[in-house]
Amino acid sequence: MRALVQRVSSASVTVDGVVAGEIGPGLLVLVCAMQGDGERQSGWLAQKIAKLRIFRDDEGRMNRSLLDTGGAALVVSQFTLAAETKGNRPGFSTAAPPAEGQRLYEHFSAAMASQGIAVANGIFGADMKVALVNDGPVTIWLDTED
């Protein structure tokens, strides 16, 4: 699985003019299941992100995790993280098929929530508008293949 994680002061996702999910301080997590991924990758990624020490401590160093801060996570499915960009038109053939992608997206969200993190979600497969205030800015790319 792949994820693009952004430390945010706030974030929201809107579908057809209606807010589907929103958070205050925490992480915006754009996530994509790749072909061959399963619950092992989804669970590992959720634990990695929950423990990722990218929040400031009292001395201003990135030394605290989402679990330490009590922040929330806005989890949004984004198959375009699977983009192959050798040519000018991206290809997405390495993304998991939609049904499997949705299952793993939901598993990932549940795995985040099972760690005591407040989780808000986008709507899988919808045309979403994502708004965020990137804090730092801090943006981290994670891939279970790495």
C-alpha positions in Angstrom: 0.0 0.0 0.0 1.0 3.6 -0.5 0.2 6.6 1.5 1.0 10.3 1.4 0.8 11.7 4.9 0.5 15.4 5.6 0.6 16.9 9.1 -2.3 19.3 9.2 -3.8 22.0 11.4 -7.2 21.0 9.9 -8.5 19.1 6.9 -11.8 18.3 5.3 -13.2 16.3 2.4 -16.4 17.4 0.6 -18.5 15.4 -1.9 -21.3 17.1 -3.9 -21.1 20.1 -1.6 -21.5 18.1 1.6 -18.7 17.6 4.1 -18.0 13.9 4.3 -15.2 14.1 6.9 -13.2 16.7 8.7 -10.6 16.9 11.4 -8.7 19.5 13.4 -5.0 18.9 14.2 -3.6 15.6 13.0 -2.9 13.8 9.7 -4.4 13.8 6.3 -3.7 10.4 4.9 -4.1 9.8 1.2 -4.0 6.0 0.7 -3.9 3.6 -2.2 -4.0 -0.2 -2.3 -1.7 -1.8 -4.8 -2.1 -5.1 -6.6 -1.1 -7.9 -4.4 -1.7 -5.9 -1.2 -3.6 -7.5 1.7 -4.6 -6.9 5.3 -1.0 -7.5 6.4 0.2 -4.4 4.4 -2.8 -2.4 5.4 -2.3 -3.1 9.1 1.4 -2.5 9.0 0.9 0.9 7.3 -1.8 1.9 9.8 0.6 1.1 12.7 3.5 2.9 11.0 1.5 6.1 10.4 0.1 6.1 14.0 3.6 5.8 15.4 5.3 8.2 12.9 7.1 10.8 15.0 6.4 14.0 12.9 4.8 16.2 15.5 6.7 18.8 17.5 7.7 18.1 21.1 8.2 20.9 23.7 11.5 21.7 22.2 10.1 22.1 18.7 11.6 18.8 17.4 9.6 16.3 15.4 9.5 13.7 18.2 5.9 13.0 18.8 3.4 10.7 17.1 -0.3 10.9 16.3 -0.8 8.5 19.3 1.2 10.9 21.5 -0.7 14.0 20.5 -4.2 12.6 20.5 -4.7 14.0 17.0 -7.1 12.7 14.4 -6.7 11.2 10.9 -8.7 12.1 7.8 -8.3 9.0 5.5 -9.0 9.6 1.8 -8.7 6.9 -0.9 -6.5 8.0 -3.8 -5.8 5.5 -6.5 -3.7 8.0 -8.4 -0.8 7.3 -5.9 -0.3 4.2 -8.1 0.5 6.4 -11.1 3.1 5.2 -13.6 4.5 8.3 -15.2 7.0 7.1 -17.8 5.0 8.8 -20.6 2.9 12.0 -20.4 -0.4 10.2 -19.6 -0.2 8.4 -16.2 -1.2 4.8 -16.0 -2.8 3.2 -13.0 -2.6 -0.6 -13.8 -0.7 -1.3 -10.6 -3.5 -0.1 -8.3 -5.7 -2.8 -6.7 -9.0 -3.5 -8.5 -11.7 -1.2 -7.1 -13.5 -3.8 -4.9 -10.2 -4.9 -3.3 -9.0 -1.3 -3.0 -12.2 -0.4 -1.1 -11.9 -3.4 1.2 -8.3 -2.5 2.1 -9.1 1.2 2.4 -11.8 0.3 4.9 -9.5 -2.1 6.7 -6.8 0.6 6.9 -9.3 3.1 8.5 -10.5 0.5 11.0 -6.8 -0.4 11.8 -6.2 3.3 12.5 -9.3 3.6 14.7 -8.4 0.4 16.6 -5.4 2.2 17.9 -7.6 4.8 19.6 -7.2 7.4 16.8 -10.3 9.4 15.8 -10.7 8.7 12.1 -12.8 10.6 9.6 -13.1 9.4 6.0 -13.8 10.5 2.4 -16.1 8.4 0.2 -14.3 5.7 -1.7 -14.6 6.2 -5.5 -16.3 9.6 -5.2 -15.2 12.9 -6.8 -13.9 14.5 -3.7 -12.7 18.0 -2.9 -10.0 17.9 -0.2 -9.1 21.1 1.8 -6.2 21.2 4.2 -3.9 23.5 6.1 -0.6 21.7 5.9 1.3 22.3 9.2 5.0 22.8 8.7 4.6 21.9 5.8 5.3 18.2 6.6 4.5 15.7 3.9 5.8 12.1 4.0 5.5 9.3 1.3 5.2 5.7 2.6 5.1 2.5 0.6 4.9 -0.9 2.1 7.2 -2.2 -0.6 10.0 0.0 0.8 
